[in-house]
């Protein structure tokens, strides 16, 4: 897969399963655990954080 396809898949995962999208981008690091917490506290904060992590290169 090329880079553009990978990015689209990550964005879709960030919208539907935010922690999974973050995991594929950064692994089991700090941002993954923050995203788990934000997703538990409310779906929208988890989505916003996941998109921020994925789109910030």
GROMACS elastic network, one bead per residue, 0.5 to 0.9 nm:
[ bonds ]
;  ai    aj funct       b0    kb
    1     4     6  0.81864   500
    1     5     6  0.62352   500
    1     6     6  0.66085   500
    2     5     6  0.55545   500
    2     6     6  0.64138   500
    2     7     6  0.88461   500
    3     6     6  0.51235   500
    3     7     6  0.61877   500
    3     8     6  0.87444   500
    4     7     6  0.51520   500
    4     8     6  0.63238   500
    4     9     6  0.87592   500
    5     8     6  0.51467   500
    5     9     6  0.62681   500
    5    10     6  0.86444   500
    6     9     6  0.51720   500
    6    10     6  0.61971   500
    6    11     6  0.86788   500
    7    10     6  0.50502   500
    7    11     6  0.61791   500
    7    12     6  0.86771   500
    7    54     6  0.78577   500
    7    55     6  0.83438   500
    8    11     6  0.50999   500
    8    12     6  0.62436   500
    8    13     6  0.86142   500
    9    12     6  0.51583   500
    9    13     6  0.61816   500
    9    14     6  0.85687   500
    9    21     6  0.83743   500
   10    13     6  0.50518   500
   10    14     6  0.60727   500
   10    15     6  0.87384   500
   10    20     6  0.85841   500
   10    21     6  0.52817   500
   10    22     6  0.79773   500
   10    24     6  0.73587   500
   10    25     6  0.75989   500
   10    51     6  0.86444   500
   10    54     6  0.70167   500
   11    15     6  0.63821   500
   11    16     6  0.88180   500
   11    18     6  0.89247   500
   11    21     6  0.70618   500
   11    50     6  0.82514   500
   11    51     6  0.65500   500
   11    54     6  0.70858   500
   11    55     6  0.82248   500
   12    15     6  0.52126   500
   12    16     6  0.62937   500
   12    17     6  0.80831   500
   12    18     6  0.88599   500
   12    21     6  0.78521   500
   13    16     6  0.52068   500
   13    17     6  0.50959   500
   13    18     6  0.61054   500
   13    19     6  0.82973   500
   13    20     6  0.64442   500
   13    22     6  0.84167   500
   13    50     6  0.88355   500
   14    17     6  0.54924   500
   14    19     6  0.71439   500
   14    20     6  0.70899   500
   14    22     6  0.69582   500
   14    46     6  0.83391   500
   14    47     6  0.58480   500
   14    48     6  0.83115   500
   14    49     6  0.86426   500
   14    50     6  0.53100   500
   14    51     6  0.59363   500
   14    54     6  0.79458   500
   15    18     6  0.59108   500
   15    21     6  0.81963   500
   15    44     6  0.89630   500
   15    46     6  0.87926   500
   15    47     6  0.55658   500
   15    48     6  0.84140   500
   15    50     6  0.78585   500
   15    51     6  0.76702   500
   16    20     6  0.89365   500
   16    21     6  0.86714   500
   16    47     6  0.79780   500
   17    20     6  0.55410   500
   17    21     6  0.64723   500
   17    22     6  0.89791   500
   17    46     6  0.89487   500
   17    47     6  0.80216   500
   18    21     6  0.52071   500
   18    22     6  0.63507   500
   18    23     6  0.86201   500
   18    35     6  0.71039   500
   18    36     6  0.80164   500
   18    39     6  0.72479   500
   18    43     6  0.84265   500
   18    46     6  0.59487   500
   18    47     6  0.53956   500
   18    48     6  0.85878   500
   18    49     6  0.80885   500
   18    50     6  0.54585   500
   18    51     6  0.80999   500
   19    22     6  0.51226   500
   19    23     6  0.60001   500
   19    24     6  0.86916   500
   19    32     6  0.61584   500
   19    33     6  0.81168   500
   19    35     6  0.57786   500
   19    36     6  0.57903   500
   19    39     6  0.76252   500
   19    46     6  0.76134   500
   19    47     6  0.85742   500
   19    50     6  0.70886   500
   20    24     6  0.62653   500
   20    25     6  0.86862   500
   20    32     6  0.83859   500
   20    50     6  0.89408   500
   21    24     6  0.53505   500
   21    25     6  0.64768   500
   21    26     6  0.88809   500
   21    32     6  0.89982   500
   21    50     6  0.66072   500
   21    51     6  0.84169   500
   21    54     6  0.76000   500
   22    25     6  0.50664   500
   22    26     6  0.60068   500
   22    27     6  0.71152   500
   22    28     6  0.86724   500
   22    31     6  0.71773   500
   22    32     6  0.57365   500
   22    35     6  0.74592   500
   22    49     6  0.86990   500
   22    50     6  0.56173   500
   22    51     6  0.83197   500
   22    53     6  0.67643   500
   22    54     6  0.67825   500
   23    26     6  0.54154   500
   23    28     6  0.60971   500
   23    29     6  0.80800   500
   23    31     6  0.84558   500
   23    32     6  0.58856   500
   24    27     6  0.58925   500
   24    28     6  0.89914   500
   25    53     6  0.77621   500
   25    54     6  0.63886   500
   26    29     6  0.63911   500
   26    30     6  0.86631   500
   26    31     6  0.73810   500
   26    32     6  0.72543   500
   26    53     6  0.83702   500
   26    54     6  0.86681   500
   27    30     6  0.88585   500
   27    31     6  0.85615   500
   27    32     6  0.69088   500
   28    31     6  0.78430   500
   28    32     6  0.56443   500
   28    33     6  0.73060   500
   29    32     6  0.54634   500
   29    33     6  0.68209   500
   29    34     6  0.89621   500
   30    33     6  0.54683   500
   30    34     6  0.62854   500
   30    35     6  0.86247   500
   31    34     6  0.50209   500
   31    35     6  0.59791   500
   31    36     6  0.85849   500
   31    49     6  0.85701   500
   31    50     6  0.85435   500
   31    53     6  0.76511   500
   32    35     6  0.51026   500
   32    36     6  0.62950   500
   32    37     6  0.88060   500
   32    50     6  0.86691   500
   33    36     6  0.50039   500
   33    37     6  0.63349   500
   33    38     6  0.86480   500
   34    37     6  0.51510   500
   34    38     6  0.61683   500
   34    39     6  0.85527   500
   34    46     6  0.85071   500
   34    49     6  0.85753   500
   35    39     6  0.59183   500
   35    40     6  0.84525   500
   35    45     6  0.82458   500
   35    46     6  0.54117   500
   35    47     6  0.82733   500
   35    49     6  0.65251   500
   35    50     6  0.67552   500
   36    39     6  0.51760   500
   36    40     6  0.62144   500
   36    41     6  0.86841   500
   36    46     6  0.72226   500
   37    40     6  0.51866   500
   37    41     6  0.62317   500
   37    42     6  0.86741   500
   37    46     6  0.78017   500
   38    41     6  0.50640   500
   38    42     6  0.61382   500
   38    43     6  0.72652   500
   38    44     6  0.82595   500
   38    45     6  0.55808   500
   38    47     6  0.85045   500
   38    49     6  0.79012   500
   39    42     6  0.51311   500
   39    44     6  0.72618   500
   39    45     6  0.63976   500
   39    47     6  0.73441   500
   40    43     6  0.68997   500
   40    46     6  0.78673   500
   41    44     6  0.89945   500
   41    45     6  0.77963   500
   41    46     6  0.81723   500
   42    45     6  0.59304   500
   42    46     6  0.67749   500
   43    46     6  0.53195   500
   43    47     6  0.63314   500
   43    48     6  0.88188   500
   44    47     6  0.50599   500
   44    48     6  0.61572   500
   44    49     6  0.85664   500
   45    48     6  0.51350   500
   45    49     6  0.60968   500
   45    50     6  0.84951   500
   46    49     6  0.52035   500
   46    50     6  0.60484   500
   46    51     6  0.86059   500
   47    50     6  0.50770   500
   47    51     6  0.61427   500
   47    52     6  0.85200   500
   48    51     6  0.52430   500
   48    52     6  0.61501   500
   48    53     6  0.87089   500
   49    53     6  0.61720   500
   49    54     6  0.85995   500
   50    53     6  0.51673   500
   50    54     6  0.61328   500
   50    55     6  0.84934   500
   51    54     6  0.51290   500
   51    55     6  0.58577   500
   51    56     6  0.82687   500
   52    55     6  0.53499   500
   52    56     6  0.58878   500
   53    56     6  0.55002   500
   53    57     6  0.80373   500
   54    57     6  0.73417   500
